[in-house]
Amino acid sequence: MGDHTETLQIDYDPSIISYNEILQVFWDNHNPAARSWSRQYMAIVFFHDEDQEKAAKHSKKIVEQALGTQVYTEIQPYTNFYLAEDYHQKYYLQNMPRLAREIKAYYPDISDLTNSTLAARLNGIAGGYGDASLLEQELDSYGLTPQGQDIIKEIVY
């Protein structure tokens, strides 16, 4: 178990968000000056090509300059990505039984659940990352029952 790093892989449309914008979100959401206590939970950016490598290394230098200290986040080439076990998929959502049952009715196959944008959005909300104004705009499009909508509203409001 000690030879892996828990991470996520982002599929993105560069016409909507740039790699540099994704890097900025990454840097803004962890403490790059903190040393990792294990390989499993280390902070790391994987790059797929030379342009991403240059962008990641440049962004790291900018963060180091801004912080005035060494940044321990690693920049490494991408090699493989392995999905976590099924019970880890959409973890927050799966730990809300009433909402999970409703979503699993839409996505009975775990691979469909894993790849679902809706399930990802609901998982984020279940994890406490909901935005009330965005929820108001989108909630009706989620296709949830009134009870499912109420569960989501309770989390966000």
N, C-alpha and C positions, 0 to 999 in steps of 0.2 A: 504493500500500500504506500510505501514511502517514496516510490519512484515516479510519482505523477504530481501535477499541479492542477488544482481545481481552477477552471477558467470558463470563459464563455466565448463562443464564436458568433460574430455579428455578420449577418448578410445585410448589405445595405445598397441603396441606389445612389451613386455619386451625383446624380442630377438633383437629388433631394438633400443629401447631407454629405459633406466631404470627409475624407479620412482625417484631415486635420481637425475638423469639428468633433469627430469621434474621439480623437486623442485628447482634446480639451476636456471633454466630459470625463474621460478616464482620469486625467490628472486632477480634476476638480473633486473627484469622489473617492480618493484614498490618500493616505499620508505617505508620499514617496520618500520621505526622509526616515521613515521607520524601517528598521531591519526586520525581515521576516523571521519568525521563530521556527519555521519549517518549510521544506520544499513544497509541501502540499498547499500551503496558503501564501506563497510568495506573490509579490506583485510583479507582473511581467506583461510585456507587449510582444506579440508575435507579428512578424511582417511576412508578406507573401511575395514581395518583389523589391527591387532596388529603390523604387520611388517611395514605397512605404517605409523601407529601412531608413532612408535619409530623413523622411518626415518624422519618424519616431525618435531618432537620435537627436535631431534638431530640437524637437519639442522637449526632450529630456534636458538638454543644455539650457533651454530657456527657463525651465522649472528650477533647475539647480541655481541659476543666476538669481532668479526671483526669491528663492528661499535662502540663498547665501550659505548653503550647506550641501553635502553630498546627497545624491538621490540614489537609493538602493534598488529602485525598480529596474528590472532587467529588460533588455531589448534583444530578442532572439529570433532566428528564422523559424517560420512555421514548418512543422514536419507532419504531424498527425493530430487529428482531433477525434476523441472518443466520447460518445454520448454517455452521460451518467446513467446509472441503473434506473429502471422505470420508476421506482419509488421516490427517486429524487426529482423526477420531471414535474415541473410546475408545482414545486414543493409547497408553497404557501397556499395555493389553490386547493391542493389535495388534502390539506389539513383543515379545510373548512367543509366538513362532510355534506351539509345541505347543498351548498353551491357546487361542490365537486360532483355530486350525483347528477345535478342538472347538466353540467358541462359534459360529463362522461356520456350522457344520453346523446349528445351531439357528436361526440368523438369517442366511440366505444373502443377504438383501436388506439393504443398508447402512442403509436407513431403519428397518428392524426392529431392527438392532443399535443404532443411535443411540437409539431410543426404549425399549430394554429396561432395565428396572430391574436385572435380573440382570447384564447386561453392565456397567451403571454400577457396581454393587457390586464386580464382579470387577476392573474398571478401577481402582477405588480401592485394592483390595488389591494389585494389580500395581504401583501407584504407591507402595506402602509405607505405606498408611493402614489396614492391617488390624488388627483387634482379636481377639485369640485367644479370648476368652470368647464374643463374638458369633459368631465363625466356628464354634465348637463347637456352638452352638445351631442354626445355619443350614445348615451344610455339606451335610448329607444332602438338604436341600430344593432345592439348586442343580441337581440332575439331572446332575452331572458323572460321567464315568467314574472308576474308581479312580485312573487315571493323572492325570486332571485334578484330582482331589481332592488327590493327592500334590503337584502343582505348587503349588497354593494353600497347602497346609500348609507347604511349604518357605519360602514367602515370609513367612508370618506367624510361624512358630516359629523 
